[in-house]
Amino acid sequence: MIELTAYFRLKDGFITFKIPEGYLEQVKLELATLKTDQAYLKFGKPKKPRTIGEGSQNSHAWGHCTEIARALGNEVYEIEYIAKVRAIKRGYPVSICLGLPVVKSQSDIDTVECGYLIDEYHQIAAENGIRLTENEPEIKAERVKAWSEMTRAEQAISDPERFDAEMQLEIF
């Protein structure tokens, strides 16, 4: 099966596709293997693939995943899976296998979906008191205490506004 983005023109009940450079031979081969004059087509809005390489979305996501795994003492694949499952609520894509949702590989997602995953890494880090590095040169994970683990003095220093708000609530 070939997946590609192509321009099309609809005229007199016929659709003509402009196959992108580099795909024509592949398409011809695929059509030849069908041994019929019909093919299954699936249409959708083109997706912008996630960015890869240095400074990319992909590096951003993997960097955060690695940082969280190091800080929590988990395996990277465990954190990745948990983040993807949690990101489903944001719109992270799934397929259905044997009646169960299965999260898509990062290599199959677009820029928006990768953004959902990065947002989920940020959420996981915040929930666990982990400060994430937002630039790539050196990935480090600094474990900081969660709010509930801090003494009152540490809370007052860490987030004075939140501390004051909670102290006001305790008065009542």
C-alpha positions, 0 to 999 in steps of 0.5 A, spaced: 500 500 500 502 506 498 500 513 502 502 519 498 499 526 497 497 528 490 494 534 487 487 532 483 482 535 478 475 533 478 472 534 471 466 530 467 465 525 473 473 523 472 478 525 477 485 526 475 491 525 480 498 528 479 503 523 482 508 527 485 515 526 483 519 519 485 512 516 486 510 514 479 514 508 478 512 505 485 504 507 483 505 503 477 508 497 480 503 497 486 497 497 480 500 492 476 500 487 482 493 488 483 491 484 477 484 488 476 482 495 473 479 497 480 483 500 486 481 501 494 482 509 495 482 513 501 481 520 501 483 525 507 486 532 508 494 532 507 497 532 513 504 535 515 509 530 518 512 531 524 519 535 524 525 531 525 532 532 526 536 537 530 531 542 534 525 538 531 519 536 534 521 529 534 527 531 538 523 535 543 518 529 544 524 524 545 528 529 549 522 530 554 521 523 554 528 521 556 528 526 561 522 524 565 524 517 564 531 518 568 527 523 573 522 517 575 527 511 574 523 508 569 524 506 562 523 510 556 519 506 552 514 506 558 514 513 559 513 514 551 507 509 552 503 512 558 504 519 555 501 516 548 495 513 552 494 519 556 494 524 549 489 520 546 484 525 550 487 531 546 487 527 539 493 523 539 491 518 533 489 510 535 488 504 530 483 499 532 486 492 533 482 486 536 477 491 538 482 495 542 485 502 541 492 502 539 496 508 539 500 510 533 508 510 532 511 517 532 513 516 525 506 516 523 504 522 526 503 529 524 505 536 527 499 537 531 499 530 533 506 530 536 504 537 539 499 533 543 504 528 545 509 534 547 503 537 551 502 530 555 510 530 557 509 537 560 503 535 564 506 529 566 513 533 568 508 538 572 505 532 576 511 529 578 515 536 579 520 535 574 523 541 570 524 539 563 529 542 559 527 546 553 533 546 549 537 540 546 544 541 547 544 537 554 538 533 556 538 533 564 532 531 568 532 535 575 527 531 580 524 537 584 519 535 590 512 535 588 508 540 592 505 535 597 512 533 599 514 540 601 515 543 607 511 549 609 517 553 608 519 550 601 512 551 599 512 558 601 519 559 597 517 555 591 510 558 589 508 564 594 502 565 591 499 558 591 502 558 598 498 564 600 492 561 597 492 555 600 493 558 607 487 562 606 483 556 605 485 553 611 483 559 615 476 557 613 
